[in-house]
Amino acid sequence: MKTKITLIATIFLSAFAFAQDHNVHTQMHYYTKKIDSIILSEKSKMNIELDKVDENLRGNKVAVTEERLKQRKEIAEKYEQIINEKIENEKSELESATQELVKNAVLNPEGKYRLSFEPFSGKIQFNGKRVLLPKDYLHSVKLSVSFVGANLTTKDEPFRFYSKDSDVKNTVYNSINFSLRYENQLGGFRSPVFYRVGIGSRTDYFTPKYGKVFAQDDKNLFVQDFTKGSVKRTSLNNSYILVPLELKWVLNPKYVEHENVKYVDNRQTQFYVVAGLYGGVKAASVIYNKYSTEYSKRIVERETVANGVTNFLVGGKFGIGYGGIGLYIQKDFTPTFNDDALLTSKYGLQIGLELLSVNF
């Protein structure tokens, strides 16, 4: 089975954050220019007065030289005081802009927009320059990608992985999940419990055993021998749109204090357990056959499945994780295949490995 995966991530940057950051730097630029203007203006006036002193007091006598130095010193001190007083008048506005810039640099020093990646935990994070407080990290939007081993079980043995009695091959990886989830804290700022809700997709690729293929007639879906040529690749591909609802419990919460309030520090890499439910609807179900004959080396057939596949899906999930890496088990409570499918095993059971997690 050859799977081509295209992942497109669109980053929406916050207009408010950009405006806030731009405003702070505009203020600083404005006041810097204003101070420069004050200094240049007063220095120009001072130089005019100093030139007049030099013009009025000419000569090489010691008394004249001492008087000229005395007057120059008085003029310099006068204009130093004038400049200090004028800058002092701008002090409150300057302090406000300066404090905002320092706060921004301390809490989010990495640049205007940045992409961070933790190789060990598998977590990718997009951050803007806007100052983020501890409470801002307690909610997020996350895109995750999971690689899954999808099995089929019977109703009597719902958790029998890799059953030899199944009509399909037991493979380590034959399904992929994409999920876009909103995560937020449940309870107070120190609560280690978070809820997740979102939308996702799952595509399972089932390949029959013993060189057989999926086929259908007007009433049933079944597996049979292939008689058109030599099979190169075959599968039945079921795609679903899913809505997950999950609870996440952080096992090693760490805390940070801000303005005398303690928060769970969600910037730290965490161990967690997750449990939840999901429901979904079938988006597509296609039989795919690639084979060769004596006339052609590559013939591809795709046939939409009309009968045998359940249109709606409900299931449960339990997993453990660390940072952006998670291992979980999913069990479909409703059968993947209905009574129109002539198969021995009809209930879905998946083992998933979440390897990529992107936070926005």
MONOR-V816878 format. One record per backbone hydrogen bond with DSSP energy under -1.0 kcal/mol. CO is the residue of the C=O (numbers start at 1). NH is the residue of the N-H. E is the energy in kcal/mol with one decimal. If there is no record, write none. Layout:
{{CO;NH;E} {CO;NH;E}}
This chain:
{{14;18;-1.9} {15;19;-2.4} {16;20;-2.5} {17;21;-2.4} {18;22;-2.7} {19;23;-2.2} {20;24;-1.9} {21;25;-1.8} {22;26;-2.0} {23;27;-2.3} {24;28;-2.3} {25;29;-2.3} {26;30;-2.5} {27;31;-2.7} {28;32;-2.2} {29;33;-2.2} {30;34;-1.9} {31;35;-2.3} {32;36;-2.3} {33;37;-2.2} {34;38;-2.2} {35;39;-2.6} {36;40;-2.6} {37;41;-2.3} {38;42;-2.4} {39;43;-2.5} {40;44;-1.9} {41;45;-1.8} {42;46;-2.6} {43;47;-2.5} {44;48;-1.6} {45;49;-1.9} {46;50;-2.6} {47;51;-2.3} {48;52;-1.7} {49;53;-2.0} {50;54;-2.3} {51;55;-2.0} {52;56;-2.5} {53;57;-2.2} {61;65;-2.3} {62;66;-2.5} {63;67;-2.2} {64;68;-2.4} {65;69;-2.3} {66;70;-2.3} {67;71;-2.7} {68;72;-2.4} {69;73;-2.2} {70;74;-2.2} {71;75;-2.5} {72;76;-2.5} {73;77;-2.5} {74;78;-2.3} {75;79;-2.4} {76;80;-2.0} {77;81;-2.0} {78;82;-2.1} {79;83;-2.6} {80;84;-2.3} {81;85;-2.4} {82;86;-2.3} {83;87;-2.4} {84;88;-2.3} {85;89;-1.5} {88;91;-1.3} {90;94;-2.4} {91;95;-3.1} {92;96;-1.9} {93;97;-1.9} {94;98;-2.8} {95;99;-3.0} {96;100;-1.8} {97;101;-2.0} {98;102;-2.6} {99;103;-2.5} {100;104;-2.1} {101;105;-2.3} {102;106;-2.3} {103;107;-2.4} {104;108;-2.0} {114;127;-2.5} {116;125;-2.8} {118;122;-2.0} {121;324;-1.6} {122;357;-1.2} {123;118;-2.6} {124;359;-3.1} {125;116;-2.8} {127;114;-2.5} {133;136;-1.4} {135;138;-1.2} {140;183;-3.0} {141;360;-2.9} {142;181;-3.0} {143;358;-3.2} {144;179;-2.1} {145;355;-1.4} {145;356;-1.4} {146;177;-2.5} {147;353;-2.2} {148;174;-2.3} {148;175;-1.4} {149;351;-1.9} {151;349;-2.0} {153;346;-1.3} {153;347;-2.6} {157;160;-1.4} {159;161;-1.1} {163;166;-1.0} {167;209;-2.0} {174;205;-3.0} {175;148;-2.7} {176;203;-1.9} {177;146;-2.6} {178;201;-2.6} {179;144;-2.8} {180;199;-2.2} {181;142;-3.1} {182;197;-2.0} {183;140;-2.2} {184;195;-2.7} {188;191;-1.8} {189;264;-2.4} {192;250;-2.8} {193;186;-3.0} {194;248;-3.3} {195;184;-2.1} {196;246;-2.4} {197;182;-3.4} {199;180;-3.1} {200;242;-2.6} {201;178;-2.3} {202;240;-2.6} {203;176;-1.6} {204;238;-2.3} {206;236;-2.6} {207;169;-3.4} {209;212;-1.8} {213;224;-2.4} {215;222;-2.8} {220;217;-2.1} {221;342;-3.3} {222;215;-2.9} {224;213;-2.7} {230;292;-2.1} {233;290;-3.1} {235;288;-3.3} {236;206;-2.6} {237;286;-2.1} {238;204;-2.7} {239;283;-3.1} {239;284;-1.5} {240;202;-1.8} {241;281;-2.1} {242;200;-2.9} {243;279;-1.5} {244;198;-1.4} {245;277;-2.5} {246;196;-2.7} {247;275;-2.2} {248;194;-2.8} {249;273;-1.9} {254;265;-3.7} {256;263;-2.9} {258;261;-1.1} {261;258;-2.7} {263;256;-2.4} {264;266;-1.4} {265;268;-1.5} {270;323;-2.4} {271;251;-2.6} {272;321;-2.3} {273;249;-2.9} {274;319;-2.7} {275;247;-3.1} {276;317;-2.6} {277;245;-2.8} {278;315;-2.5} {279;243;-3.0} {280;313;-2.5} {281;241;-2.5} {284;239;-3.0} {285;305;-3.0} {286;237;-3.1} {287;303;-2.2} {288;235;-2.2} {289;301;-3.0} {290;232;-3.4} {290;233;-2.1} {291;299;-2.8} {292;230;-2.8} {296;293;-3.4} {299;291;-2.6} {301;289;-2.5} {303;287;-3.1} {308;338;-1.8} {311;282;-3.2} {313;280;-2.7} {314;333;-2.5} {314;334;-1.6} {315;278;-2.1} {316;331;-2.6} {317;276;-2.2} {318;329;-3.0} {319;274;-2.6} {320;327;-3.0} {321;272;-2.1} {322;325;-2.0} {325;322;-3.0} {326;354;-2.9} {327;320;-2.6} {328;352;-2.8} {329;318;-2.2} {330;350;-2.9} {331;316;-2.3} {336;310;-2.6} {338;341;-1.8} {340;221;-2.3} {341;343;-1.7} {346;336;-2.5} {346;337;-1.5} {347;153;-2.9} {348;332;-2.2} {349;151;-3.3} {350;330;-2.4} {351;149;-2.7} {352;328;-2.3} {353;147;-2.3} {354;326;-1.7} {356;145;-2.3} {357;124;-2.8} {358;143;-2.9} {359;126;-2.2}}
